[in-house]
Amino acid sequence: MDQNAMGSMTATDVVVIGGGVIGLWTAWQLAAEGARVQLVDAAMPGQASAAGGGILAPIPPTGYSQALVPLLEDSLRRYPGSCEQLAMRTGISPEYWVSGCALYGHPVIETANPPSWLRDASALEGSRGSHPGAGVWLPHVAQIRPPRLLAALRAACDQLGCERWQKQVRSIDLQASRPVVCLADGQRLSTTHLVIAAGAWTGGLIPAAETRPVAGQMLALAAGDYAPASIVIESGRYLIPRKDGVVIVGSTLAIDRWSTEPDDADTRALRAFASQVHPTLAAAPQISCWCGIRPAPASLCDTPMIGPLAGREDVVLATGHYRLGLSLAPATAARVVQHVAGVTASA
Ligand SMILES: Cc1cc2nc3c(=O)[nH]c(=O)nc-3n(C[C@H](O)[C@H](O)[C@H](O)COP(=O)(O)OP(=O)(O)OC[C@H]3O[C@@H](n4cnc5c(N)ncnc54)[C@H](O)[C@@H]3O)c2cc1C
């Protein structure tokens, strides 16, 4: 890292604000392209990425906007190879698994060219839970295990020399020719490129990137051999079985809520949902319960904000991924890298 004449002003190629899945994946890819990367993360309680379920498809898998489809398809195509690379290089497997998904309560309209996650859909025999009608089997829906994906990304960043700092960004100064990141401890980081991936907190740093918090509560159950064989989504709620018998039950959707304190009534509702959909889960011991804060765009639409801030090619936003940030991380990172490379080449 270069120190400039002022001593406390540090110059680096790219500063990334945010160590959730979007910031980490982007930092990893920027570092892989040879950029000198500094990642600053405040370890805010309620980080969405660690709290997420890890289903790699929209939830529910129907009813998404058409603007989302190409970005998501690009991301899902990158997932298996990236996870393999992460596991090989870091020894930490993100547990990418095409477990398939049984979908109830959401009609799947047949189209000539369905997105990958709805391809080869077939009717499920019999009824389930509160839905007397048959469900739909989606064989291509995959999942990852978020805490393991994040651990692998952190290790991959470290291997490539990316500096990760646990510090809070107080503000961003865009008065000078280069962006300056002002840390709460008084330090100022001057950078060639700035990537803002601060999740639900982004709007507090850059008001033009208005974000809204949408809290989500989850449970983990120790189901052992009694776990469902695949992901089950029913009327917007879901069960996600992991390979070691843990089942994740999610989730609630509390718009404009910042609290990360699990709510007892929500816990009871999630347990009741799990038992109704997969009755053997009624006896499964609860391992843990948590809340995360999804970063939603102000309009609550499903398409994130990825690209330069108006009038500043050197400041790139990567936020507003709402319910789909884990799924969209690889394509988001690719777009940010492409932008930074383009600006660097034309400078
Ligand atoms: C309950 C739940 C279930 C979900 N399930 C899924 C799913 O199955 N599939 C899917 O694709 N998506 C899912 N999501 C959505 C997904 O988790 C999010 O869209 C994604 O994690 C957003 O990532 P992010 O990096 O933008 O934000 P975050 O993960 O929230 O990371 C933002 C980071 O910025 C840091 N930060 C904030 N402010 C500052 C500051 N001032 N200075 C320094 N650092 C700062 C924070 O410490 C934080 O680490 C789920 C989310 C929740 C809550």
The ligand as an ORCA input file, in Angstrom:
! r2SCAN-3c Opt
* xyz 0 1
  C     -33.346    -14.704      5.853
  C     -32.718    -14.517      4.507
  C     -32.767    -15.531      3.567
  C     -32.192    -15.362      2.310
  N     -32.178    -16.403      1.430
  C     -31.583    -16.256      0.215
  C     -31.509    -17.343     -0.682
  O     -31.944    -18.460     -0.364
  N     -30.961    -17.134     -1.902
  C     -30.447    -15.921     -2.271
  O     -29.966    -15.780     -3.404
  N     -30.484    -14.865     -1.415
  C     -31.046    -15.003     -0.196
  N     -31.119    -13.955      0.670
  C     -30.691    -12.622      0.207
  C     -29.194    -12.468      0.277
  O     -28.730    -12.990      1.496
  C     -28.836    -10.975      0.138
  O     -29.408    -10.424     -1.009
  C     -27.309    -10.823      0.020
  O     -26.676    -11.520      1.047
  C     -26.902     -9.363      0.041
  O     -25.495     -9.341      0.087
  P     -24.708     -7.993      0.310
  O     -23.268     -8.344      0.297
  O     -25.222     -6.958     -0.635
  O     -25.178     -7.471      1.753
  P     -24.740     -7.996      3.196
  O     -24.524     -9.451      3.196
  O     -25.725     -7.456      4.164
  O     -23.321     -7.330      3.410
  C     -23.182     -5.946      3.562
  C     -21.895     -5.725      4.350
  O     -21.630     -4.330      4.375
  C     -21.050     -4.031      5.621
  N     -21.261     -2.617      5.908
  C     -22.443     -1.948      5.978
  N     -22.248     -0.657      6.278
  C     -20.902     -0.489      6.407
  C     -20.074      0.607      6.734
  N     -20.587      1.805      6.984
  N     -18.732      0.414      6.787
  C     -18.177     -0.797      6.521
  N     -18.935     -1.885      6.219
  C     -20.280     -1.744      6.168
  C     -21.769     -4.910      6.636
  O     -20.964     -5.129      7.782
  C     -22.016     -6.174      5.804
  O     -21.036     -7.159      6.077
  C     -31.612    -14.117      1.968
  C     -31.539    -13.103      2.918
  C     -32.076    -13.297      4.190
  C     -31.953    -12.215      5.221
*
